Amino acid sequence: QVQLRETGGGLVQPGGSLVLSCVASGDSLSNYAMGWFRQAPGKDRELVAAISPSAGKKYYPDSMTGRFTISRENTVNTVYLEMKLLRPEDTAVYYCAAVRVLVGVVTTESRYDYWGQGTQVTVSS
């Protein structure tokens, strides 16, 4: 089974940028749709971005469009989340998730079977 590990979290100032990485082991990510989720204190987990196995399709909720970008490099079994113009409201634990599918983007949280441990992103001066 695939294991996921996020890196790149930390403290960033408002207006700054950050790139998160999700490295998979145990299986090839070319067979998985991937997603990034986040959970802030006292709030439900929410979808940030999703990408299809071949990277041909991407999805962003309206509130994320324009500031966050998801990408993948299957040759190194890695998915990325590029974040810019960060705001204090973006502070949350960010999770990488995977689900085995042949094609398509997956936007339903309950469909994801594999999750990373999460990485803390704090936006503060």
URVENBEL-V651198 format. One record per pair of residues at least 12 apart in sequence whose C-alpha atoms are under 10 Angstrom apart, sorted by the first residue. I is the first residue (numbers start at 1). GAP is how many residues later the second one is. Records with the same first field share a line. If there is no record, write none. Layout:
BEGIN
I->GAP + GAP
END
This chain:
BEGIN
1->24 + 25 + 26 + 27 + 113
2->22 + 23 + 24 + 25 + 26 + 27 + 30 + 96 + 97 + 98 + 111 + 112 + 113 + 114
3->19 + 20 + 21 + 22 + 23 + 24 + 94 + 95 + 111 + 112 + 113 + 114
4->17 + 18 + 19 + 20 + 21 + 22 + 73 + 74 + 75 + 91 + 92 + 93 + 94 + 110 + 111 + 112 + 113 + 114
5->16 + 17 + 18 + 19 + 20 + 73 + 90 + 91 + 92 + 110 + 111 + 112 + 113 + 114
6->14 + 15 + 16 + 17 + 18 + 72 + 73 + 74 + 88 + 89 + 90 + 91 + 109 + 110 + 111 + 112 + 113 + 114
7->12 + 13 + 14 + 15 + 16 + 73 + 87 + 89 + 109 + 110 + 111 + 112 + 113
8->12 + 13 + 14 + 72 + 73 + 111 + 112 + 113
9->12 + 83 + 84 + 85 + 109 + 110 + 111 + 112 + 113
10->81 + 109 + 110 + 111 + 112 + 113
11->80 + 109 + 110 + 111 + 112 + 113 + 114
12->74 + 75 + 76 + 79 + 109 + 110 + 111 + 112 + 113
13->72 + 73 + 74 + 75 + 109 + 110 + 111 + 112
14->70 + 71 + 72 + 73 + 74 + 75 + 76 + 108 + 109 + 110 + 111
15->68 + 69 + 70 + 71 + 72 + 73 + 108 + 109 + 110
16->67 + 68 + 69 + 70 + 71 + 107 + 108
17->50 + 51 + 65 + 66 + 67 + 68 + 69 + 70 + 106
18->50 + 63 + 64 + 65 + 66 + 67 + 68 + 103
19->49 + 50 + 51 + 61 + 62 + 63 + 64 + 65
20->16 + 50 + 59 + 60 + 61 + 62 + 63 + 74 + 75 + 76 + 99 + 101
21->49 + 50 + 51 + 57 + 58 + 59 + 60 + 61 + 75 + 98
22->12 + 14 + 50 + 55 + 56 + 57 + 58 + 59 + 73 + 74 + 75 + 94 + 96
23->50 + 51 + 53 + 54 + 55 + 56 + 57 + 73 + 93
24->50 + 52 + 53 + 54 + 55 + 72 + 74 + 92
25->51 + 52 + 53
26->51
27->50
28->46 + 47 + 48 + 49 + 50
29->24 + 25 + 43 + 44 + 45 + 46 + 47 + 48 + 49 + 50 + 69 + 70 + 71
30->22 + 23 + 24 + 25 + 42 + 43 + 44 + 45 + 47 + 48 + 70 + 71 + 72 + 73
31->21 + 22 + 23 + 43 + 67 + 68 + 69 + 70 + 71 + 72
32->19 + 20 + 21 + 22 + 42 + 65 + 66 + 67 + 68 + 69 + 70 + 71 + 72 + 73 + 74 + 80
33->17 + 18 + 19 + 20 + 21 + 22 + 24 + 64 + 65 + 66 + 67 + 68 + 69 + 70 + 71 + 72 + 73 + 74 + 79
34->15 + 16 + 17 + 18 + 19 + 21 + 24 + 36 + 37 + 38 + 45 + 46 + 62 + 63 + 64 + 65 + 66 + 67 + 70 + 71 + 72 + 73 + 78 + 80 + 81
35->12 + 13 + 14 + 15 + 16 + 17 + 23 + 24 + 25 + 35 + 44 + 45 + 46 + 60 + 61 + 62 + 63 + 64 + 70 + 71 + 72 + 73 + 74 + 77 + 80
36->12 + 13 + 14 + 15 + 24 + 34 + 43 + 44 + 45 + 58 + 59 + 60 + 61 + 62 + 71 + 73 + 79 + 80 + 82
37->12 + 13 + 55 + 56 + 57 + 58 + 59 + 60 + 72 + 78 + 81
38->52 + 53 + 54 + 55 + 56 + 57 + 58 + 80 + 81 + 82 + 83
39->51 + 52 + 53 + 54 + 55 + 56 + 79 + 81
40->49 + 50 + 51 + 52 + 53 + 54 + 80 + 81
41->50 + 51 + 52
43->49
45->47 + 48 + 49 + 50 + 64
46->15 + 48 + 49 + 62 + 63
47->12 + 13 + 14 + 17 + 47 + 48 + 60 + 61 + 62
48->12 + 13 + 14 + 15 + 16 + 17 + 20 + 21 + 22 + 33 + 46 + 47 + 48 + 59
49->12 + 15 + 16 + 19 + 20 + 21 + 22 + 32 + 47 + 56 + 57 + 58
50->19 + 20 + 21 + 31 + 46 + 47 + 48 + 54 + 55 + 56 + 57 + 58
51->18 + 19 + 20 + 21 + 28 + 47 + 52 + 53 + 54 + 55 + 56
52->19 + 20 + 47 + 49 + 50 + 51 + 52 + 53 + 54
53->19 + 21 + 45 + 46 + 47 + 48 + 49 + 50 + 51 + 52 + 53
54->18 + 19 + 20 + 48 + 49 + 50 + 51
55->15 + 16 + 17 + 18 + 19 + 24 + 48 + 49 + 50
56->15 + 47 + 48 + 49
57->46 + 47 + 48 + 49
58->12 + 13 + 46 + 47 + 48 + 49
59->46 + 47 + 48
60->47
61->46
64->19
66->17 + 18 + 19
67->15 + 16 + 17 + 18 + 19
68->13 + 14 + 15 + 16 + 17 + 18
69->12 + 13 + 14 + 15
70->12 + 13
79->17 + 18
80->16
81->13 + 15
86->36 + 37 + 38
87->35 + 36 + 37
88->33 + 34 + 35 + 36 + 37
89->33 + 34 + 35
90->31 + 32 + 33 + 34
91->29 + 30 + 31 + 32 + 33
92->26 + 27 + 28 + 29 + 30 + 31
93->24 + 25 + 26 + 27 + 28 + 29
94->22 + 23 + 24 + 25 + 26 + 27
95->20 + 21 + 22 + 23 + 24 + 25
96->16 + 18 + 19 + 20 + 21 + 22 + 23
97->12 + 14 + 15 + 16 + 17 + 18 + 19 + 20 + 21
98->13 + 14 + 15 + 16 + 17 + 18
99->12 + 13 + 14 + 15 + 16
100->12 + 13 + 14
END
